[in-house]
């Protein structure tokens, strides 16, 4: 590069980020050269190493509609930094074209000037050949022309992709709902099975016509009591307390009571005269607990 241009590059590098670079002193062709130089000297191609050849191959598609659809998808695939920079560049180039009556830069003229900077032969791995370079230059200029002219539609997600995503989300929701129903059904089955097993186990522990009386607030020991026609709640209390001598010594009559809990009732303190066998037949699934009213 001429020393003057090199000096301009160095000055821009030194002053740009401080905001002290004087753009008014830069001639138009120098500014254009700076822009093209910046694009060529990026650490990675603006259109990315992964997709640069794919962008170049768009020219081989048979219809303009297919070419535009391909460009749309490729732009969306670009990394965020590349896509944002490309968008800024295309918007700037459109501003240049909007002043074509003064600067004589039509869309095709701008495309022909800028295409070689985005599609460089050595980056695409092509041998230096005049005919090859001419064909490629014409093709990439057409791609650049499409990028500039149709840039408004390049940043939107294509409708067919949106529909596909919606369809996939709907399918996933349906599968999730089905899986949740299956899980709830299994949980209900397991609970019913567990409760049945638990009931069978409890039934196996307590013979027919026998109740198990507990006093969790007074003792860890429970007592199985055979039901008879004459057995009353007071008899159950007396029999339990007679076996728990330590407890009986500390309790006075009327301090603890027999409770019917669960089954087809919430909780009820039984009168001393309650006949236990008759009550058992009415509520066979109840629990029988001795406790004080304060408990």
MARLUM-470263 format. One record per residue (C-alpha): residue number from 1; x, y, z. Coordinates in steps of 0.02 Angstrom, whole numbers, always signed. Each point is the difference from the previous one (the first is absolute). Layout:
{atom NUM {X Y Z}}
...
This chain:
{atom 1 {+0 +0 +0}}
{atom 2 {+56 +179 -29}}
{atom 3 {+78 +79 +152}}
{atom 4 {-139 +131 +8}}
{atom 5 {-132 -136 +17}}
{atom 6 {+104 -91 +130}}
{atom 7 {+14 +162 +99}}
{atom 8 {-188 +22 -12}}
{atom 9 {-28 -176 +66}}
{atom 10 {+118 +29 +146}}
{atom 11 {-81 +166 +43}}
{atom 12 {-174 -79 -6}}
{atom 13 {+59 -143 +112}}
{atom 14 {+72 +122 +126}}
{atom 15 {-143 +126 +7}}
{atom 16 {-159 -94 -46}}
{atom 17 {-44 -68 +172}}
{atom 18 {+37 +169 +81}}
{atom 19 {-120 +84 -121}}
{atom 20 {+135 +125 -55}}
{atom 21 {+22 -60 -180}}
{atom 22 {-41 +139 -124}}
{atom 23 {-110 -78 -134}}
{atom 24 {-24 +168 -87}}
{atom 25 {+178 -7 -61}}
{atom 26 {-20 -173 -79}}
{atom 27 {-37 -6 -186}}
{atom 28 {-143 -107 -63}}
{atom 29 {+108 -128 -90}}
{atom 30 {+112 -16 +154}}
{atom 31 {-152 -33 +110}}
{atom 32 {-59 -133 -123}}
{atom 33 {+175 -78 +0}}
{atom 34 {+0 -3 +190}}
{atom 35 {-167 -91 +4}}
{atom 36 {+55 -131 -126}}
{atom 37 {+167 -21 +89}}
{atom 38 {-89 -25 +166}}
{atom 39 {-111 -137 -73}}
{atom 40 {+145 -89 -84}}
{atom 41 {+111 +4 +155}}
{atom 42 {-127 -69 +123}}
{atom 43 {+72 -147 +101}}
{atom 44 {-137 -109 -74}}
{atom 45 {-104 +29 -158}}
{atom 46 {-154 +104 +30}}
{atom 47 {-106 -140 -74}}
{atom 48 {+95 -124 +111}}
{atom 49 {+118 -141 -46}}
{atom 50 {-139 -129 +20}}
{atom 51 {-125 +81 -118}}
{atom 52 {+103 +103 -122}}
{atom 53 {+0 -136 -135}}
{atom 54 {-186 -27 +30}}
{atom 55 {-33 +186 -31}}
{atom 56 {+104 -11 -160}}
{atom 57 {-96 -157 -57}}
{atom 58 {-168 +91 +12}}
{atom 59 {+29 +62 -179}}
{atom 60 {-19 -180 -61}}
{atom 61 {-181 -13 +57}}
{atom 62 {-121 +7 -148}}
{atom 63 {-126 +132 +56}}
{atom 64 {+12 +168 +85}}
{atom 65 {-125 -57 +132}}
{atom 66 {+109 -148 +48}}
{atom 67 {+154 +111 +5}}
{atom 68 {-87 +122 +116}}
{atom 69 {-62 -140 +114}}
{atom 70 {+177 -71 +9}}
{atom 71 {+74 +170 +43}}
{atom 72 {-134 +24 +133}}
{atom 73 {+47 -165 +84}}
{atom 74 {+187 +32 -13}}
{atom 75 {-15 +173 +78}}
{atom 76 {-97 -75 +147}}
{atom 77 {+137 -131 +23}}
{atom 78 {+138 +130 +14}}
{atom 79 {+74 +36 +172}}
{atom 80 {-79 +151 +85}}
{atom 81 {+151 +114 -24}}
{atom 82 {+13 -43 -186}}
{atom 83 {-186 +21 -29}}
{atom 84 {-7 +167 +91}}
{atom 85 {+151 +66 -96}}
{atom 86 {-71 -59 -166}}
{atom 87 {-165 +87 +40}}
{atom 88 {+89 +164 +39}}
{atom 89 {+102 -14 -160}}
{atom 90 {-151 -34 -111}}
{atom 91 {-97 +144 +78}}
{atom 92 {+147 +116 -32}}
{atom 93 {+16 -59 -180}}
{atom 94 {-185 +34 -26}}
{atom 95 {+28 +179 +60}}
{atom 96 {+138 +17 -130}}
{atom 97 {-118 -66 -134}}
{atom 98 {-137 +120 +54}}
{atom 99 {+116 +141 -57}}
{atom 100 {+38 -81 -170}}
{atom 101 {-49 +154 -99}}
{atom 102 {+146 +93 +79}}
{atom 103 {+128 -138 +22}}
{atom 104 {-50 -110 -150}}
{atom 105 {+6 -154 +112}}
{atom 106 {-146 -111 -50}}
{atom 107 {-40 -163 +90}}
{atom 108 {+97 -101 -129}}
{atom 109 {+148 +119 +4}}
{atom 110 {+10 -13 +190}}
{atom 111 {-20 -189 -10}}
{atom 112 {+143 -16 -125}}
{atom 113 {+114 +109 +107}}
{atom 114 {-38 -87 +165}}
{atom 115 {-17 -183 -53}}
{atom 116 {+188 -34 -19}}
{atom 117 {+27 +55 +180}}
{atom 118 {-127 -124 +69}}
{atom 119 {+40 -141 -122}}
{atom 120 {+188 -10 -14}}
{atom 121 {+76 -132 -115}}
{atom 122 {+132 -60 +121}}
{atom 123 {-129 -19 +138}}
{atom 124 {-106 -111 -111}}
{atom 125 {+151 -106 -44}}
{atom 126 {-6 +35 -187}}
{atom 127 {+152 +2 -111}}
{atom 128 {+45 +165 -81}}
{atom 129 {-77 -9 -173}}
{atom 130 {-67 +148 -99}}
{atom 131 {-150 -91 -72}}
{atom 132 {-42 -77 +168}}
{atom 133 {+18 +167 +87}}
{atom 134 {-111 +84 -130}}
{atom 135 {-139 -130 +21}}
{atom 136 {+13 +10 +187}}
{atom 137 {+0 +190 +1}}
{atom 138 {-159 +4 -102}}
{atom 139 {-85 -128 +111}}
{atom 140 {+51 +78 +165}}
{atom 141 {-51 +172 -64}}
{atom 142 {-174 -70 -31}}
{atom 143 {-4 -71 +177}}
{atom 144 {+57 +168 +69}}
{atom 145 {-136 +83 -103}}
{atom 146 {-131 -114 +79}}
{atom 147 {+67 +30 +176}}
{atom 148 {-15 +189 -22}}
{atom 149 {-163 +6 -95}}
{atom 150 {-95 -127 +107}}
{atom 151 {+82 +34 +167}}
{atom 152 {-167 +41 +86}}
{atom 153 {-55 -183 -7}}
{atom 154 {+167 -80 +45}}
{atom 155 {-14 +26 +189}}
{atom 156 {-171 -80 +25}}
{atom 157 {-28 -184 +39}}
{atom 158 {-81 -84 -152}}
{atom 159 {-183 -43 +19}}
{atom 160 {+28 -185 -33}}
{atom 161 {+125 -9 +144}}
{atom 162 {-121 +90 +118}}
{atom 163 {-138 -124 -49}}
{atom 164 {+119 -145 +24}}
{atom 165 {+51 +62 +173}}
{atom 166 {-182 +25 +49}}
{atom 167 {-42 -175 -62}}
{atom 168 {+147 -72 +98}}
{atom 169 {-50 +95 +157}}
{atom 170 {-179 -62 -19}}
{atom 171 {+61 -179 -21}}
{atom 172 {+115 +16 +151}}
{atom 173 {-145 +70 +102}}
{atom 174 {-110 -145 -53}}
{atom 175 {+136 -126 +47}}
{atom 176 {+30 +86 +167}}
{atom 177 {-187 -1 +37}}
{atom 178 {-11 -184 -46}}
{atom 179 {+152 -40 +107}}
{atom 180 {-75 +97 +147}}
{atom 181 {-164 -95 -14}}
{atom 182 {+96 -164 -3}}
{atom 183 {+101 +53 +152}}
{atom 184 {-155 +53 +98}}
{atom 185 {-85 -163 -45}}
{atom 186 {+150 -99 +60}}
{atom 187 {+9 +103 +161}}
{atom 188 {-184 -33 +33}}
{atom 189 {+24 -186 -35}}
{atom 190 {+153 -9 +114}}
{atom 191 {-92 +92 +138}}
{atom 192 {-151 -114 -14}}
{atom 193 {+114 -152 +0}}
{atom 194 {+96 +65 +151}}
{atom 195 {-159 +40 +96}}
{atom 196 {-70 -171 -41}}
{atom 197 {+160 -85 +56}}
{atom 198 {+5 +108 +157}}
{atom 199 {-181 -43 +38}}
{atom 200 {+31 -184 -29}}
{atom 201 {+151 +7 +114}}
{atom 202 {-98 +89 +135}}
{atom 203 {-143 -123 -19}}
{atom 204 {+122 -145 +13}}
{atom 205 {+71 +71 +161}}
{atom 206 {-170 +17 +82}}
{atom 207 {-113 -156 +1}}
{atom 208 {-186 +13 -34}}
{atom 209 {-96 +71 +146}}
{atom 210 {+154 +79 +78}}
{atom 211 {+44 +185 +12}}
{atom 212 {+172 +73 +30}}
{atom 213 {+0 +142 +126}}
{atom 214 {+141 +127 +0}}
{atom 215 {+55 +137 +119}}
{atom 216 {+135 +96 -94}}
{atom 217 {+0 +144 +126}}
{atom 218 {+18 -118 +149}}
{atom 219 {+93 -155 -61}}
{atom 220 {+81 -74 -155}}
{atom 221 {-89 -165 +35}}
{atom 222 {-164 -45 -82}}
{atom 223 {-119 -134 +59}}
{atom 224 {-111 -122 -95}}
{atom 225 {-170 -22 +83}}
{atom 226 {-128 -133 -43}}
{atom 227 {-173 +72 -28}}
{atom 228 {-149 -72 +91}}
{atom 229 {-183 +48 +7}}
{atom 230 {+21 +76 +174}}
{atom 231 {+168 +89 -26}}
{atom 232 {-15 +187 +28}}
{atom 233 {+118 +147 -25}}
{atom 234 {+30 +9 +188}}
{atom 235 {+54 -183 -1}}
{atom 236 {+127 +35 -137}}
{atom 237 {+71 +144 +101}}
{atom 238 {+9 -102 +159}}
{atom 239 {+84 -148 -88}}
{atom 240 {+130 +109 -85}}
{atom 241 {+43 +98 +157}}
{atom 242 {+12 -158 +105}}
{atom 243 {+139 -60 -114}}
{atom 244 {+90 +167 +11}}
{atom 245 {+32 +10 +186}}
{atom 246 {+119 +146 -12}}
{atom 247 {-127 +102 -95}}
{atom 248 {-144 -54 +109}}
{atom 249 {+86 +67 +155}}
{atom 250 {+16 +173 -75}}
{atom 251 {-176 +11 -73}}
{atom 252 {-163 +34 +87}}
{atom 253 {-169 -57 -59}}
{atom 254 {-69 +114 -134}}
{atom 255 {+170 +62 -60}}
{atom 256 {+8 -111 -156}}
{atom 257 {-135 -61 -119}}
{atom 258 {-22 -121 -143}}
{atom 259 {-16 +82 -172}}
{atom 260 {-73 -64 -162}}
{atom 261 {+104 +75 -142}}
{atom 262 {-15 -16 -190}}
{atom 263 {-97 -123 -106}}
{atom 264 {-168 +84 -29}}
{atom 265 {+21 +131 +135}}
{atom 266 {+126 +136 +41}}
{atom 267 {+32 -20 +186}}
{atom 268 {-116 -34 +147}}
{atom 269 {+28 -22 +186}}
{atom 270 {-99 -154 +54}}
{atom 271 {-114 -8 +150}}
{atom 272 {+46 -130 +131}}
{atom 273 {-160 -96 -37}}
{atom 274 {+33 -17 -188}}
{atom 275 {-12 -183 -56}}
{atom 276 {+158 -30 -100}}
{atom 277 {-57 -146 -108}}
{atom 278 {-152 +93 -63}}
{atom 279 {+106 +153 -38}}
{atom 280 {+133 -107 -85}}
{atom 281 {-131 -72 -118}}
{atom 282 {-54 +176 -47}}
{atom 283 {+179 +62 -28}}
{atom 284 {+119 -148 -26}}
{atom 285 {+139 +109 -74}}
{atom 286 {+14 +117 +148}}
{atom 287 {+151 +15 +114}}
{atom 288 {-20 -12 +188}}
{atom 289 {+108 +119 +99}}
{atom 290 {+12 +40 +185}}
{atom 291 {+48 +180 +39}}
{atom 292 {-46 +147 +106}}
{atom 293 {-116 +134 -66}}
{atom 294 {+144 +124 +8}}
{atom 295 {+101 -109 -121}}
